[in-house]
Amino acid sequence: MSTLETNTIDTVSGTTNLTIGSTNSSTVTFENGAVTGHMYPAFMVGLSANQTSITAGSYTKATFDEEDVDTDSAFASNKFTVPSGKAGKYFIGLEVQMNAESGAGTAQVGSVRIYKNGSAAINGGIVDFRNTNGQKFNANVSAIMNLSAGDYLEGYAELHTSSGNVTFVASNRSTKFFGYRIGA
């Protein structure tokens, strides 16, 4: 075995594919330092407390105020904004747990939606929780999205019908918004 020391490995001019190793290699090991550019930026946010009054008949934006992960400081003001130089394909997910509080009525159907640049982009799961006062139900959506620098994403939920109070549930990250870059 021998050691190769260098600062940069690049492709031959006019090519776009760089191969490290041959058919005899099954593992590439990085002893020190981190591999960058993969699965970054990444974020996962949640709620510090239940958020009340999900509005019937219109989408209500979730107010995410606790960050678990925000690798590029790209989550602020309840939205994720793609940083400069980080355009690409992203895996994005939103899960909302709704609590039909006692006395909340019997005609409740909820759904979730991811907004891109202020407009509906991805519709999510619909949950029917009629006749379930005092119970909690999850609705979720995930998608691979092609995003450009400056694009921003937000998480929303809607009650299609309701006659009482329904909340976004905060405990144990029951309501969360997350994503990460999967490639250019």
C-alpha positions in Angstrom: 0.0 0.0 0.0 1.2 3.5 -0.7 0.1 7.0 0.2 -0.9 9.7 -2.2 -0.9 13.3 -0.9 -2.6 16.1 -2.8 -4.9 19.0 -2.3 -7.3 18.6 -5.3 -8.6 15.7 -7.4 -10.5 16.9 -10.5 -11.9 15.4 -13.7 -10.1 15.6 -17.0 -11.1 18.6 -19.0 -14.3 17.9 -21.0 -15.5 15.1 -18.7 -18.0 15.2 -15.7 -17.5 11.8 -14.0 -14.8 11.2 -11.4 -14.2 7.7 -10.2 -12.2 6.8 -7.1 -11.2 3.2 -6.9 -11.8 0.4 -9.3 -13.9 -2.7 -9.5 -11.5 -4.1 -6.8 -12.7 -1.4 -4.3 -15.8 -1.8 -2.1 -15.2 1.0 0.4 -13.8 4.5 0.4 -12.5 5.6 3.8 -12.2 9.2 5.0 -9.9 9.2 8.1 -10.2 12.8 9.1 -12.7 15.6 8.2 -16.2 15.4 6.9 -17.6 14.8 3.5 -19.4 18.0 2.5 -22.1 18.7 0.0 -24.1 15.5 0.7 -27.4 15.7 2.6 -26.7 19.4 3.4 -28.4 21.7 4.0 -30.7 19.9 6.3 -33.3 21.0 8.8 -35.8 19.6 11.3 -38.1 21.9 13.3 -40.9 21.5 15.7 -43.2 23.3 18.1 -42.4 24.2 21.7 -46.2 24.2 22.6 -49.5 23.2 21.1 -50.7 25.6 18.5 -54.4 26.3 18.7 -57.1 27.2 16.3 -56.4 25.4 13.1 -58.9 27.2 10.9 -61.8 25.3 9.2 -62.0 25.9 5.5 -58.5 27.4 5.0 -54.9 26.4 5.4 -53.2 27.5 8.7 -49.5 27.9 8.8 -47.7 26.0 11.5 -45.5 28.3 13.7 -42.3 26.2 14.1 -40.3 27.8 16.9 -37.8 25.0 17.9 -34.9 23.9 15.7 -33.5 20.4 16.1 -31.3 20.6 13.1 -30.5 23.6 10.8 -27.1 23.0 9.3 -26.9 26.1 7.2 -29.0 28.5 9.3 -31.6 28.3 6.5 -34.7 28.0 8.6 -36.0 31.3 9.9 -39.4 33.1 10.2 -41.2 29.7 10.0 -39.8 28.8 6.6 -36.8 27.0 5.0 -35.0 29.1 2.4 -32.6 27.4 0.0 -29.2 29.0 0.6 -27.1 30.5 -2.3 -25.1 27.8 -4.1 -27.3 25.0 -2.7 -29.9 24.5 -5.5 -30.8 20.9 -6.2 -33.1 18.1 -5.4 -34.4 18.0 -1.8 -36.3 15.4 0.2 -38.9 17.4 2.2 -41.4 16.1 4.8 -44.2 17.6 6.9 -46.1 15.7 9.6 -48.9 17.3 11.7 -50.6 15.7 14.6 -54.0 17.2 15.2 -55.9 17.0 18.5 -59.6 17.0 18.4 -60.2 18.4 21.8 -63.2 17.5 23.8 -66.3 19.2 22.5 -64.6 19.7 19.1 -67.5 18.4 17.2 -68.0 15.5 14.9 -67.4 16.7 11.4 -63.6 17.0 11.0 -61.4 16.1 8.1 -57.9 17.5 8.0 -55.0 17.6 5.5 -51.5 19.0 5.2 -49.7 21.0 2.4 -46.2 22.2 1.7 -46.1 25.7 0.2 -43.3 26.8 -2.1 -42.6 30.5 -2.5 -46.0 31.3 -1.0 -48.1 29.0 -3.2 -49.4 25.5 -2.6 -46.9 23.0 -4.0 -47.5 19.5 -2.5 -50.7 18.3 -1.1 -50.5 15.7 1.7 -52.4 13.1 3.5 -56.0 13.6 4.5 -57.2 12.3 7.8 -60.8 11.8 8.8 -61.4 12.1 12.5 -65.1 12.5 12.8 -66.7 11.4 16.1 -63.3 11.4 17.8 -63.4 14.1 20.5 -60.3 14.1 22.6 -58.2 12.0 20.2 -55.1 12.8 18.1 -54.5 12.0 14.4 -51.6 12.5 12.1 -51.5 13.7 8.5 -48.3 13.8 6.6 -46.7 14.5 3.2 -43.3 14.0 1.8 -41.8 14.7 -1.7 -38.7 15.1 -3.6 -38.6 18.7 -4.8 -36.3 20.5 -7.3 -35.4 23.8 -5.6 -33.4 26.8 -6.6 -31.4 29.2 -4.4 -33.9 31.6 -2.7 -36.9 29.2 -3.0 -38.7 28.9 0.4 -40.9 26.3 1.9 -43.6 26.4 4.6 -45.8 23.8 6.3 -49.6 24.2 6.6 -52.6 22.2 7.8 -56.4 22.6 7.1 -59.6 21.4 8.6 -62.1 20.9 5.8 -65.0 21.0 8.3 -65.1 21.6 12.0 -67.4 22.7 14.8 -64.8 23.1 17.6 -61.2 23.6 18.6 -58.4 21.6 17.0 -54.7 22.1 17.7 -51.3 21.2 16.2 -49.7 18.9 18.8 -46.2 19.8 20.0 -45.2 16.9 22.3 -42.4 14.6 21.2 -42.1 16.3 17.8 -45.6 15.1 16.9 -45.7 18.1 14.5 -42.5 18.5 12.5 -41.1 19.9 9.3 -37.9 18.6 7.9 -35.8 18.2 4.8 -32.3 17.7 3.3 -30.6 18.1 -0.1 -30.1 14.8 -1.9 -28.2 16.0 -5.0 -27.7 18.6 -7.6 
